[in-house]
Amino acid sequence: MNIDNLVTMANQIGTFFESYPDPQEGRTEIANHLQRFWAPRMRSRLFSHLDETEGEGLKPMVIEALLEHRRDHMPPPPPGGDAG
């Protein structure tokens, strides 16, 4: 999927959850939404974009949500990958 579309969709999600009175809760809900409704490939692409460009085009709250919840919401590695 095109990264510009993913950035736009992530920012739309961020805009919705920015209205939460507690910013921490909003960031958690952004991450939860991405986990529940985005395919692993989409999340993986968004995290790659974050790593490669420092989240160019993403709202600050979305970047913060991705960084804070990365461990919980990164897609699992593909089967047969190097486990370390």
Phi and psi in degrees as a GROMACS rama.xvg file:
@    title "Ramachandran Plot"
@    xaxis  label "Phi"
@    yaxis  label "Psi"
@TYPE xy
-63.1598  129.886  ASN-2
-63.5174  -32.6682  ILE-3
-61.4591  -39.5128  ASP-4
-66.7184  -41.1038  ASN-5
-63.9938  -42.0557  LEU-6
-62.2806  -44.6381  VAL-7
-60.1267  -47.1246  THR-8
-64.6303  -42.7598  MET-9
-61.926  -40.0419  ALA-10
-67.0909  -35.5627  ASN-11
-64.1151  -41.5699  GLN-12
-62.3909  -44.664  ILE-13
-60.0546  -41.4815  GLY-14
-59.478  -42.6455  THR-15
-61.2933  -49.2745  PHE-16
-79.7967  -10.681  PHE-17
-63.1238  -22.4202  GLU-18
-75.9624  -10.7681  SER-19
-64.436  137.676  TYR-20
-64.1726  -31.4411  PRO-21
-100.502  109.438  ASP-22
-57.883  -35.43  PRO-23
-63.0436  -42.7443  GLN-24
-63.3122  -40.0809  GLU-25
-60.7912  -44.2671  GLY-26
-64.6793  -39.704  ARG-27
-62.9574  -41.5709  THR-28
-68.9746  -33.5987  GLU-29
-59.8751  -50.4575  ILE-30
-61.8889  -42.1473  ALA-31
-63.0269  -41.1681  ASN-32
-61.3377  -45.9123  HIS-33
-61.9755  -39.2052  LEU-34
-65.5807  -43.4657  GLN-35
-75.3847  -37.6994  ARG-36
-114.083  -9.72289  PHE-37
-103.373  139.384  TRP-38
-65.6879  150.467  ALA-39
-52.376  -38.1067  PRO-40
-62.6582  -37.711  ARG-41
-67.2313  -44.6931  MET-42
-63.6329  -41.8057  ARG-43
-60.5618  -42.4661  SER-44
-64.3225  -40.0512  ARG-45
-66.4306  -41.4825  LEU-46
-65.687  -37.2527  PHE-47
-61.7905  -42.7177  SER-48
-60.8034  -42.3712  HIS-49
-59.7969  -44.4987  LEU-50
-68.4545  -40.6601  ASP-51
-78.4395  -31.4179  GLU-52
-127.067  7.76823  THR-53
59.902  29.6409  GLU-54
79.1395  30.0187  GLY-55
-48.6586  127.283  GLU-56
89.4315  -13.92  GLY-57
-84.552  144.307  LEU-58
-62.932  146.497  LYS-59
-53.6047  -39.2717  PRO-60
-65.3356  -35.1328  MET-61
-68.1548  -43.9542  VAL-62
-59.041  -46.2667  ILE-63
-60.5935  -42.2262  GLU-64
-62.0717  -43.4492  ALA-65
-63.6793  -43.7702  LEU-66
-67.7122  -42.6483  LEU-67
-67.8896  -33.0473  GLU-68
-114.566  14.4311  HIS-69
-54.7319  -48.4274  ARG-70
-58.0605  -39.5916  ARG-71
-78.9716  -22.2572  ASP-72
-121.107  4.44653  HIS-73
-71.4032  138.438  MET-74
-63.5295  150.299  PRO-75
-66.2134  154.902  PRO-76
-65.7896  154.217  PRO-77
-64.2183  151.727  PRO-78
-59.0021  142.616  PRO-79
82.8811  1.43067  GLY-80
-73.9941  166.254  GLY-81
-72.1805  118.379  ASP-82
-83.7686  0.122384  ALA-83
